[in-house]
Amino acid sequence: MSWKTKVVSPLSRKIRWSEIKAVLFHSDDWGYCGFCPDLEAASKLVNHFRKKYGKKADHLIKATLETPDDLERLFEVLGKYEDRRGKPPVFQAAYVLGNPDYKKIKESGFQKYYDLPIPEVPKRWRRGDFVSKAFEGIEKGVWLPTFHGLSHFDPERWIKDLQNDPDTQAAFMESCYLSRNDPIASCLYAPSDKEAIKRQKEEIKIGVERFQRVFGFKPFSAVAPFYVWHPQVEGMLAEAGIKAIQGKNLQQIRANFWHRTEGKIFNLVGYKHSYKLWQISSGDRNVGYGIYYITRNVYFEPWGRKDDAIVLKTLEQIRQAWEKDEPAVIITHRANYAHLDEEVVETNIKHLDRLLYMLVTQEDKVTFMTDEEIIKLCEG
């Protein structure tokens, strides 16, 4: 058996999450120049987006890069509330560290990928200093950047699509990258050939170095776009200093028949296996790499819905997580808070405000936590 794929629950004592009432917020896509820079691009690309994303396209196409005002509005709401320790809720904001340099890619004849490291962005995406604004949230204790990848997609695959796919080409002309709605297009999914693995390792190294240069500290957690990564990526992330992987409970690619068989063998001798991540719970650890998993189990994606049914549904999911003796880990994407339709943003902010109000007034022992705090509890 490979120790690098052996997963154990490290708890020496049973943590009563139902008593702690832990709530974590994970929020993806910050710093990401997606999906459209302006309403002009959105109007031109709506049919192309619908081909890729189906019903989601009409909302996603107006999702955009955050402005300092977007962040200020979010910080104000988060800062209104405290848990039983007197601490506010913390958005663990997953950042993309680079976006396409459309000018240089075009100059290369669409043969080579170039990017702009944040806070640099393509001309149509300029929003003001969204990174400096993030530091205000960090200082207030409501914002904690995490690692979402050097890019939001596999650059090599995207360049190939750019050469052959009319939808990708049309998006490029509007300073948009329209990547495949496909897990293997993730920037953290490395194929098995040696060159791709080497490139993947270098991209993670550069991404983490950029993160540290921008924010002044190494990221504690990482989350893969599409929640999918190749198993070898865990070792690359651990080597780069990542301590925890965020995601859903069905993350990894099942690489081949042997991995599935190996997983069954692990189960028979009392262990979990990281190729069968539907088994994984928050706080479980891959002993070979020393990396932990934090599993998202609550969804707060209002997307501009007018009624507060989404708030009540989210509260129900939070309580269900506690009843199962799990921390409630809420995923809420940037698309809810940075959008070309201001009315959508205002509605979503009100929903977030109501969710937090109900949590602190109806659950007097709620504890707003981070991945690092969860793992410290798991380690005893």
Contacts in CASP RR format, 6 or more apart in sequence:
PFRMAT RR
TARGET T0000
AUTHOR 0000-0000-0000
METHOD contacts of the structure
MODEL  1
MSWKTKVVSPLSRKIRWSEIKAVLFHSDDWGYCGFCPDLEAASKLVNHFR
KKYGKKADHLIKATLETPDDLERLFEVLGKYEDRRGKPPVFQAAYVLGNP
DYKKIKESGFQKYYDLPIPEVPKRWRRGDFVSKAFEGIEKGVWLPTFHGL
SHFDPERWIKDLQNDPDTQAAFMESCYLSRNDPIASCLYAPSDKEAIKRQ
KEEIKIGVERFQRVFGFKPFSAVAPFYVWHPQVEGMLAEAGIKAIQGKNL
QQIRANFWHRTEGKIFNLVGYKHSYKLWQISSGDRNVGYGIYYITRNVYF
EPWGRKDDAIVLKTLEQIRQAWEKDEPAVIITHRANYAHLDEEVVETNIK
HLDRLLYMLVTQEDKVTFMTDEEIIKLCEG
1 262 0 8 1.000
1 265 0 8 1.000
1 266 0 8 1.000
1 269 0 8 1.000
2 262 0 8 1.000
3 287 0 8 1.000
3 288 0 8 1.000
4 234 0 8 1.000
4 235 0 8 1.000
4 286 0 8 1.000
4 288 0 8 1.000
4 289 0 8 1.000
5 231 0 8 1.000
5 259 0 8 1.000
5 262 0 8 1.000
5 266 0 8 1.000
5 273 0 8 1.000
5 274 0 8 1.000
5 275 0 8 1.000
5 286 0 8 1.000
5 288 0 8 1.000
6 266 0 8 1.000
6 271 0 8 1.000
6 272 0 8 1.000
6 273 0 8 1.000
6 274 0 8 1.000
6 286 0 8 1.000
6 287 0 8 1.000
6 288 0 8 1.000
7 266 0 8 1.000
7 271 0 8 1.000
7 272 0 8 1.000
7 273 0 8 1.000
7 274 0 8 1.000
7 279 0 8 1.000
7 280 0 8 1.000
7 284 0 8 1.000
7 285 0 8 1.000
7 286 0 8 1.000
7 287 0 8 1.000
7 293 0 8 1.000
8 271 0 8 1.000
8 272 0 8 1.000
8 284 0 8 1.000
8 285 0 8 1.000
8 287 0 8 1.000
9 272 0 8 1.000
9 281 0 8 1.000
9 283 0 8 1.000
9 284 0 8 1.000
9 285 0 8 1.000
10 283 0 8 1.000
10 284 0 8 1.000
10 285 0 8 1.000
10 378 0 8 1.000
10 379 0 8 1.000
11 283 0 8 1.000
11 378 0 8 1.000
11 380 0 8 1.000
12 380 0 8 1.000
13 380 0 8 1.000
14 325 0 8 1.000
15 325 0 8 1.000
15 377 0 8 1.000
15 378 0 8 1.000
16 325 0 8 1.000
17 321 0 8 1.000
17 322 0 8 1.000
17 325 0 8 1.000
17 326 0 8 1.000
17 327 0 8 1.000
18 322 0 8 1.000
18 323 0 8 1.000
18 325 0 8 1.000
19 365 0 8 1.000
20 327 0 8 1.000
20 365 0 8 1.000
20 367 0 8 1.000
20 377 0 8 1.000
21 322 0 8 1.000
21 328 0 8 1.000
21 363 0 8 1.000
21 365 0 8 1.000
21 366 0 8 1.000
21 367 0 8 1.000
22 327 0 8 1.000
22 328 0 8 1.000
22 367 0 8 1.000
22 369 0 8 1.000
22 374 0 8 1.000
23 83 0 8 1.000
23 89 0 8 1.000
23 318 0 8 1.000
23 327 0 8 1.000
23 328 0 8 1.000
23 330 0 8 1.000
23 359 0 8 1.000
23 366 0 8 1.000
23 367 0 8 1.000
23 368 0 8 1.000
23 369 0 8 1.000
24 90 0 8 1.000
24 92 0 8 1.000
24 294 0 8 1.000
24 327 0 8 1.000
24 328 0 8 1.000
24 329 0 8 1.000
24 330 0 8 1.000
24 368 0 8 1.000
24 369 0 8 1.000
24 370 0 8 1.000
24 371 0 8 1.000
24 374 0 8 1.000
25 89 0 8 1.000
25 90 0 8 1.000
25 91 0 8 1.000
25 92 0 8 1.000
25 330 0 8 1.000
25 332 0 8 1.000
25 368 0 8 1.000
26 92 0 8 1.000
26 94 0 8 1.000
26 146 0 8 1.000
26 223 0 8 1.000
26 246 0 8 1.000
26 247 0 8 1.000
26 294 0 8 1.000
26 296 0 8 1.000
26 329 0 8 1.000
26 330 0 8 1.000
26 331 0 8 1.000
26 332 0 8 1.000
27 91 0 8 1.000
27 92 0 8 1.000
27 93 0 8 1.000
27 94 0 8 1.000
27 331 0 8 1.000
27 332 0 8 1.000
27 333 0 8 1.000
27 334 0 8 1.000
28 94 0 8 1.000
28 148 0 8 1.000
28 223 0 8 1.000
28 225 0 8 1.000
28 331 0 8 1.000
28 333 0 8 1.000
28 334 0 8 1.000
29 63 0 8 1.000
29 94 0 8 1.000
29 96 0 8 1.000
29 148 0 8 1.000
29 152 0 8 1.000
29 333 0 8 1.000
29 334 0 8 1.000
29 335 0 8 1.000
30 66 0 8 1.000
30 93 0 8 1.000
30 94 0 8 1.000
30 95 0 8 1.000
30 96 0 8 1.000
30 134 0 8 1.000
30 145 0 8 1.000
30 148 0 8 1.000
30 334 0 8 1.000
31 65 0 8 1.000
31 66 0 8 1.000
31 95 0 8 1.000
31 96 0 8 1.000
31 98 0 8 1.000
31 99 0 8 1.000
31 118 0 8 1.000
31 130 0 8 1.000
32 65 0 8 1.000
32 95 0 8 1.000
32 96 0 8 1.000
32 99 0 8 1.000
32 148 0 8 1.000
32 152 0 8 1.000
32 334 0 8 1.000
33 65 0 8 1.000
33 99 0 8 1.000
33 100 0 8 1.000
33 121 0 8 1.000
33 122 0 8 1.000
33 125 0 8 1.000
33 175 0 8 1.000
33 177 0 8 1.000
34 63 0 8 1.000
34 64 0 8 1.000
34 65 0 8 1.000
34 152 0 8 1.000
34 176 0 8 1.000
34 177 0 8 1.000
35 49 0 8 1.000
35 60 0 8 1.000
35 61 0 8 1.000
35 62 0 8 1.000
35 63 0 8 1.000
35 64 0 8 1.000
35 176 0 8 1.000
35 335 0 8 1.000
36 42 0 8 1.000
36 45 0 8 1.000
36 61 0 8 1.000
36 62 0 8 1.000
36 63 0 8 1.000
36 64 0 8 1.000
36 174 0 8 1.000
36 176 0 8 1.000
36 340 0 8 1.000
37 64 0 8 1.000
37 65 0 8 1.000
37 122 0 8 1.000
37 124 0 8 1.000
37 125 0 8 1.000
37 174 0 8 1.000
37 175 0 8 1.000
37 176 0 8 1.000
38 64 0 8 1.000
38 124 0 8 1.000
38 340 0 8 1.000
39 62 0 8 1.000
39 340 0 8 1.000
40 174 0 8 1.000
41 124 0 8 1.000
41 174 0 8 1.000
41 175 0 8 1.000
41 176 0 8 1.000
42 61 0 8 1.000
42 62 0 8 1.000
42 340 0 8 1.000
44 170 0 8 1.000
44 174 0 8 1.000
45 61 0 8 1.000
45 170 0 8 1.000
45 171 0 8 1.000
45 174 0 8 1.000
45 176 0 8 1.000
45 178 0 8 1.000
46 57 0 8 1.000
46 58 0 8 1.000
46 61 0 8 1.000
48 167 0 8 1.000
48 170 0 8 1.000
48 171 0 8 1.000
48 178 0 8 1.000
49 57 0 8 1.000
49 60 0 8 1.000
49 61 0 8 1.000
49 178 0 8 1.000
50 57 0 8 1.000
50 58 0 8 1.000
51 167 0 8 1.000
52 167 0 8 1.000
52 178 0 8 1.000
52 180 0 8 1.000
52 181 0 8 1.000
53 60 0 8 1.000
53 181 0 8 1.000
59 303 0 8 1.000
59 304 0 8 1.000
59 335 0 8 1.000
59 344 0 8 1.000
60 335 0 8 1.000
62 339 0 8 1.000
62 340 0 8 1.000
62 341 0 8 1.000
62 344 0 8 1.000
63 334 0 8 1.000
63 335 0 8 1.000
63 338 0 8 1.000
63 339 0 8 1.000
63 340 0 8 1.000
64 125 0 8 1.000
64 338 0 8 1.000
64 339 0 8 1.000
64 340 0 8 1.000
65 121 0 8 1.000
65 125 0 8 1.000
65 127 0 8 1.000
65 130 0 8 1.000
65 338 0 8 1.000
66 127 0 8 1.000
66 130 0 8 1.000
66 334 0 8 1.000
66 337 0 8 1.000
66 338 0 8 1.000
67 127 0 8 1.000
67 128 0 8 1.000
67 130 0 8 1.000
67 338 0 8 1.000
68 127 0 8 1.000
68 128 0 8 1.000
68 129 0 8 1.000
68 130 0 8 1.000
68 132 0 8 1.000
68 133 0 8 1.000
70 337 0 8 1.000
70 338 0 8 1.000
70 345 0 8 1.000
71 130 0 8 1.000
71 133 0 8 1.000
71 134 0 8 1.000
71 136 0 8 1.000
71 137 0 8 1.000
71 143 0 8 1.000
72 133 0 8 1.000
72 136 0 8 1.000
73 337 0 8 1.000
73 345 0 8 1.000
73 349 0 8 1.000
74 91 0 8 1.000
74 337 0 8 1.000
74 349 0 8 1.000
74 352 0 8 1.000
75 136 0 8 1.000
75 137 0 8 1.000
75 140 0 8 1.000
75 142 0 8 1.000
75 143 0 8 1.000
77 349 0 8 1.000
77 352 0 8 1.000
77 353 0 8 1.000
77 356 0 8 1.000
78 88 0 8 1.000
78 89 0 8 1.000
78 90 0 8 1.000
78 91 0 8 1.000
78 140 0 8 1.000
78 142 0 8 1.000
78 143 0 8 1.000
78 356 0 8 1.000
79 88 0 8 1.000
79 89 0 8 1.000
79 140 0 8 1.000
79 142 0 8 1.000
80 353 0 8 1.000
80 356 0 8 1.000
81 88 0 8 1.000
81 89 0 8 1.000
81 356 0 8 1.000
81 357 0 8 1.000
81 359 0 8 1.000
81 360 0 8 1.000
82 88 0 8 1.000
82 360 0 8 1.000
83 89 0 8 1.000
83 360 0 8 1.000
83 366 0 8 1.000
83 367 0 8 1.000
83 368 0 8 1.000
84 364 0 8 1.000
84 365 0 8 1.000
84 366 0 8 1.000
84 367 0 8 1.000
85 367 0 8 1.000
87 141 0 8 1.000
87 368 0 8 1.000
88 140 0 8 1.000
88 141 0 8 1.000
88 142 0 8 1.000
88 368 0 8 1.000
89 142 0 8 1.000
89 356 0 8 1.000
89 368 0 8 1.000
90 141 0 8 1.000
90 142 0 8 1.000
90 143 0 8 1.000
90 144 0 8 1.000
90 368 0 8 1.000
90 369 0 8 1.000
90 370 0 8 1.000
91 142 0 8 1.000
91 143 0 8 1.000
91 144 0 8 1.000
91 332 0 8 1.000
92 144 0 8 1.000
92 145 0 8 1.000
92 146 0 8 1.000
92 221 0 8 1.000
92 246 0 8 1.000
92 370 0 8 1.000
92 371 0 8 1.000
93 134 0 8 1.000
93 143 0 8 1.000
93 144 0 8 1.000
93 145 0 8 1.000
93 146 0 8 1.000
93 334 0 8 1.000
94 145 0 8 1.000
94 146 0 8 1.000
94 147 0 8 1.000
94 148 0 8 1.000
94 222 0 8 1.000
94 223 0 8 1.000
94 246 0 8 1.000
95 118 0 8 1.000
95 145 0 8 1.000
95 146 0 8 1.000
95 147 0 8 1.000
95 148 0 8 1.000
95 149 0 8 1.000
95 211 0 8 1.000
95 214 0 8 1.000
96 118 0 8 1.000
96 148 0 8 1.000
96 149 0 8 1.000
96 150 0 8 1.000
96 151 0 8 1.000
96 152 0 8 1.000
97 117 0 8 1.000
97 118 0 8 1.000
97 147 0 8 1.000
97 148 0 8 1.000
97 149 0 8 1.000
97 150 0 8 1.000
97 151 0 8 1.000
97 207 0 8 1.000
97 210 0 8 1.000
97 211 0 8 1.000
97 214 0 8 1.000
98 115 0 8 1.000
98 116 0 8 1.000
98 117 0 8 1.000
98 118 0 8 1.000
98 150 0 8 1.000
98 151 0 8 1.000
98 210 0 8 1.000
99 115 0 8 1.000
99 116 0 8 1.000
99 118 0 8 1.000
99 121 0 8 1.000
99 122 0 8 1.000
99 125 0 8 1.000
99 151 0 8 1.000
99 177 0 8 1.000
100 113 0 8 1.000
100 114 0 8 1.000
100 115 0 8 1.000
100 116 0 8 1.000
100 122 0 8 1.000
100 151 0 8 1.000
100 177 0 8 1.000
101 114 0 8 1.000
101 115 0 8 1.000
101 116 0 8 1.000
101 122 0 8 1.000
102 122 0 8 1.000
102 172 0 8 1.000
102 175 0 8 1.000
103 122 0 8 1.000
104 112 0 8 1.000
104 114 0 8 1.000
105 112 0 8 1.000
105 113 0 8 1.000
105 114 0 8 1.000
105 159 0 8 1.000
105 162 0 8 1.000
105 172 0 8 1.000
108 114 0 8 1.000
110 159 0 8 1.000
110 162 0 8 1.000
110 163 0 8 1.000
111 159 0 8 1.000
111 163 0 8 1.000
112 159 0 8 1.000
113 155 0 8 1.000
113 156 0 8 1.000
113 158 0 8 1.000
113 159 0 8 1.000
115 150 0 8 1.000
115 151 0 8 1.000
115 155 0 8 1.000
116 122 0 8 1.000
117 210 0 8 1.000
117 214 0 8 1.000
118 131 0 8 1.000
118 210 0 8 1.000
118 214 0 8 1.000
119 129 0 8 1.000
119 130 0 8 1.000
119 131 0 8 1.000
119 132 0 8 1.000
119 214 0 8 1.000
121 127 0 8 1.000
122 175 0 8 1.000
123 175 0 8 1.000
124 174 0 8 1.000
124 175 0 8 1.000
125 175 0 8 1.000
131 214 0 8 1.000
134 143 0 8 1.000
134 145 0 8 1.000
134 215 0 8 1.000
136 143 0 8 1.000
137 143 0 8 1.000
138 144 0 8 1.000
138 145 0 8 1.000
138 215 0 8 1.000
144 370 0 8 1.000
145 211 0 8 1.000
145 215 0 8 1.000
145 219 0 8 1.000
146 219 0 8 1.000
146 220 0 8 1.000
146 221 0 8 1.000
146 222 0 8 1.000
146 223 0 8 1.000
146 246 0 8 1.000
146 371 0 8 1.000
147 207 0 8 1.000
147 208 0 8 1.000
147 211 0 8 1.000
147 219 0 8 1.000
147 221 0 8 1.000
147 222 0 8 1.000
147 223 0 8 1.000
147 242 0 8 1.000
148 222 0 8 1.000
148 223 0 8 1.000
148 225 0 8 1.000
149 187 0 8 1.000
149 188 0 8 1.000
149 203 0 8 1.000
149 204 0 8 1.000
149 207 0 8 1.000
149 222 0 8 1.000
149 224 0 8 1.000
149 225 0 8 1.000
150 187 0 8 1.000
150 203 0 8 1.000
150 204 0 8 1.000
150 206 0 8 1.000
150 207 0 8 1.000
150 210 0 8 1.000
151 187 0 8 1.000
151 203 0 8 1.000
152 177 0 8 1.000
152 179 0 8 1.000
152 187 0 8 1.000
152 225 0 8 1.000
153 177 0 8 1.000
153 179 0 8 1.000
153 180 0 8 1.000
153 185 0 8 1.000
153 186 0 8 1.000
153 187 0 8 1.000
153 225 0 8 1.000
154 184 0 8 1.000
154 185 0 8 1.000
154 186 0 8 1.000
154 187 0 8 1.000
154 189 0 8 1.000
155 187 0 8 1.000
155 203 0 8 1.000
156 196 0 8 1.000
156 199 0 8 1.000
157 179 0 8 1.000
157 180 0 8 1.000
157 184 0 8 1.000
157 185 0 8 1.000
158 168 0 8 1.000
158 177 0 8 1.000
158 179 0 8 1.000
158 185 0 8 1.000
161 168 0 8 1.000
161 179 0 8 1.000
161 180 0 8 1.000
162 168 0 8 1.000
162 169 0 8 1.000
162 172 0 8 1.000
167 178 0 8 1.000
168 177 0 8 1.000
168 178 0 8 1.000
168 179 0 8 1.000
170 178 0 8 1.000
171 177 0 8 1.000
171 178 0 8 1.000
179 185 0 8 1.000
182 226 0 8 1.000
183 189 0 8 1.000
183 226 0 8 1.000
183 227 0 8 1.000
183 228 0 8 1.000
183 253 0 8 1.000
184 228 0 8 1.000
184 253 0 8 1.000
185 226 0 8 1.000
186 224 0 8 1.000
186 225 0 8 1.000
186 226 0 8 1.000
186 228 0 8 1.000
186 229 0 8 1.000
187 203 0 8 1.000
187 224 0 8 1.000
187 225 0 8 1.000
188 200 0 8 1.000
188 204 0 8 1.000
188 222 0 8 1.000
188 224 0 8 1.000
188 225 0 8 1.000
188 228 0 8 1.000
188 229 0 8 1.000
188 230 0 8 1.000
188 233 0 8 1.000
188 237 0 8 1.000
189 224 0 8 1.000
189 226 0 8 1.000
189 228 0 8 1.000
189 229 0 8 1.000
189 230 0 8 1.000
189 233 0 8 1.000
189 253 0 8 1.000
190 196 0 8 1.000
190 197 0 8 1.000
190 199 0 8 1.000
190 200 0 8 1.000
190 201 0 8 1.000
190 229 0 8 1.000
190 230 0 8 1.000
190 232 0 8 1.000
190 233 0 8 1.000
190 236 0 8 1.000
191 197 0 8 1.000
191 230 0 8 1.000
192 230 0 8 1.000
192 255 0 8 1.000
197 232 0 8 1.000
200 230 0 8 1.000
200 232 0 8 1.000
200 233 0 8 1.000
200 236 0 8 1.000
201 236 0 8 1.000
201 239 0 8 1.000
204 233 0 8 1.000
204 236 0 8 1.000
204 237 0 8 1.000
204 240 0 8 1.000
205 240 0 8 1.000
208 218 0 8 1.000
208 219 0 8 1.000
208 240 0 8 1.000
208 241 0 8 1.000
208 242 0 8 1.000
211 218 0 8 1.000
211 219 0 8 1.000
212 218 0 8 1.000
212 219 0 8 1.000
218 241 0 8 1.000
219 242 0 8 1.000
220 242 0 8 1.000
220 243 0 8 1.000
220 244 0 8 1.000
220 370 0 8 1.000
220 371 0 8 1.000
220 372 0 8 1.000
221 242 0 8 1.000
221 243 0 8 1.000
221 244 0 8 1.000
221 245 0 8 1.000
221 246 0 8 1.000
221 294 0 8 1.000
221 371 0 8 1.000
221 372 0 8 1.000
222 237 0 8 1.000
222 242 0 8 1.000
222 244 0 8 1.000
222 245 0 8 1.000
222 246 0 8 1.000
223 245 0 8 1.000
223 246 0 8 1.000
223 247 0 8 1.000
224 233 0 8 1.000
224 245 0 8 1.000
224 247 0 8 1.000
224 251 0 8 1.000
227 247 0 8 1.000
227 248 0 8 1.000
227 250 0 8 1.000
227 251 0 8 1.000
228 251 0 8 1.000
228 252 0 8 1.000
228 253 0 8 1.000
229 245 0 8 1.000
229 251 0 8 1.000
229 252 0 8 1.000
229 253 0 8 1.000
230 252 0 8 1.000
230 253 0 8 1.000
230 255 0 8 1.000
231 252 0 8 1.000
231 253 0 8 1.000
231 255 0 8 1.000
231 259 0 8 1.000
231 274 0 8 1.000
231 275 0 8 1.000
234 245 0 8 1.000
234 274 0 8 1.000
234 286 0 8 1.000
234 289 0 8 1.000
234 291 0 8 1.000
235 289 0 8 1.000
235 291 0 8 1.000
237 245 0 8 1.000
237 289 0 8 1.000
237 291 0 8 1.000
238 289 0 8 1.000
238 290 0 8 1.000
238 291 0 8 1.000
242 291 0 8 1.000
243 290 0 8 1.000
243 291 0 8 1.000
243 292 0 8 1.000
243 371 0 8 1.000
243 372 0 8 1.000
243 375 0 8 1.000
244 291 0 8 1.000
244 292 0 8 1.000
244 293 0 8 1.000
244 294 0 8 1.000
244 371 0 8 1.000
244 372 0 8 1.000
244 375 0 8 1.000
245 251 0 8 1.000
245 291 0 8 1.000
245 292 0 8 1.000
245 293 0 8 1.000
245 294 0 8 1.000
246 294 0 8 1.000
246 296 0 8 1.000
246 329 0 8 1.000
246 371 0 8 1.000
247 293 0 8 1.000
247 294 0 8 1.000
247 295 0 8 1.000
247 296 0 8 1.000
248 295 0 8 1.000
248 296 0 8 1.000
249 277 0 8 1.000
249 278 0 8 1.000
249 279 0 8 1.000
249 280 0 8 1.000
249 281 0 8 1.000
249 295 0 8 1.000
249 296 0 8 1.000
249 297 0 8 1.000
250 277 0 8 1.000
250 278 0 8 1.000
251 277 0 8 1.000
251 280 0 8 1.000
252 274 0 8 1.000
252 275 0 8 1.000
252 277 0 8 1.000
254 260 0 8 1.000
254 275 0 8 1.000
254 276 0 8 1.000
255 275 0 8 1.000
259 275 0 8 1.000
260 275 0 8 1.000
260 276 0 8 1.000
262 273 0 8 1.000
262 275 0 8 1.000
263 273 0 8 1.000
263 275 0 8 1.000
263 276 0 8 1.000
266 272 0 8 1.000
266 273 0 8 1.000
267 273 0 8 1.000
267 276 0 8 1.000
267 279 0 8 1.000
272 279 0 8 1.000
272 280 0 8 1.000
272 284 0 8 1.000
273 279 0 8 1.000
274 280 0 8 1.000
274 286 0 8 1.000
277 293 0 8 1.000
280 293 0 8 1.000
280 295 0 8 1.000
281 293 0 8 1.000
281 295 0 8 1.000
281 326 0 8 1.000
282 293 0 8 1.000
282 294 0 8 1.000
282 295 0 8 1.000
282 297 0 8 1.000
282 326 0 8 1.000
282 327 0 8 1.000
282 329 0 8 1.000
282 374 0 8 1.000
283 292 0 8 1.000
283 293 0 8 1.000
283 294 0 8 1.000
283 374 0 8 1.000
283 375 0 8 1.000
283 378 0 8 1.000
284 292 0 8 1.000
284 293 0 8 1.000
285 291 0 8 1.000
285 292 0 8 1.000
285 293 0 8 1.000
285 378 0 8 1.000
286 292 0 8 1.000
286 293 0 8 1.000
292 371 0 8 1.000
292 375 0 8 1.000
292 378 0 8 1.000
294 329 0 8 1.000
294 371 0 8 1.000
294 374 0 8 1.000
294 375 0 8 1.000
295 326 0 8 1.000
295 329 0 8 1.000
296 329 0 8 1.000
296 330 0 8 1.000
296 331 0 8 1.000
297 317 0 8 1.000
297 321 0 8 1.000
297 326 0 8 1.000
297 328 0 8 1.000
297 329 0 8 1.000
298 314 0 8 1.000
298 317 0 8 1.000
298 318 0 8 1.000
298 321 0 8 1.000
298 328 0 8 1.000
298 329 0 8 1.000
298 330 0 8 1.000
298 331 0 8 1.000
299 314 0 8 1.000
299 317 0 8 1.000
299 330 0 8 1.000
299 331 0 8 1.000
299 332 0 8 1.000
300 310 0 8 1.000
300 314 0 8 1.000
300 330 0 8 1.000
300 331 0 8 1.000
300 332 0 8 1.000
300 336 0 8 1.000
300 351 0 8 1.000
300 352 0 8 1.000
300 355 0 8 1.000
301 310 0 8 1.000
301 331 0 8 1.000
301 332 0 8 1.000
301 333 0 8 1.000
301 335 0 8 1.000
301 336 0 8 1.000
302 310 0 8 1.000
302 311 0 8 1.000
302 336 0 8 1.000
302 347 0 8 1.000
302 348 0 8 1.000
302 351 0 8 1.000
302 352 0 8 1.000
303 335 0 8 1.000
303 336 0 8 1.000
303 344 0 8 1.000
303 348 0 8 1.000
304 336 0 8 1.000
304 343 0 8 1.000
304 344 0 8 1.000
304 347 0 8 1.000
304 348 0 8 1.000
304 351 0 8 1.000
305 347 0 8 1.000
305 351 0 8 1.000
306 347 0 8 1.000
308 351 0 8 1.000
308 354 0 8 1.000
310 351 0 8 1.000
311 351 0 8 1.000
311 354 0 8 1.000
311 355 0 8 1.000
311 358 0 8 1.000
314 330 0 8 1.000
314 355 0 8 1.000
315 355 0 8 1.000
315 358 0 8 1.000
315 359 0 8 1.000
315 362 0 8 1.000
317 328 0 8 1.000
318 328 0 8 1.000
318 330 0 8 1.000
318 359 0 8 1.000
321 327 0 8 1.000
321 328 0 8 1.000
321 329 0 8 1.000
322 328 0 8 1.000
327 369 0 8 1.000
327 374 0 8 1.000
332 352 0 8 1.000
336 345 0 8 1.000
336 348 0 8 1.000
336 352 0 8 1.000
337 345 0 8 1.000
337 348 0 8 1.000
337 349 0 8 1.000
338 345 0 8 1.000
339 345 0 8 1.000
339 348 0 8 1.000
359 366 0 8 1.000
360 366 0 8 1.000
END
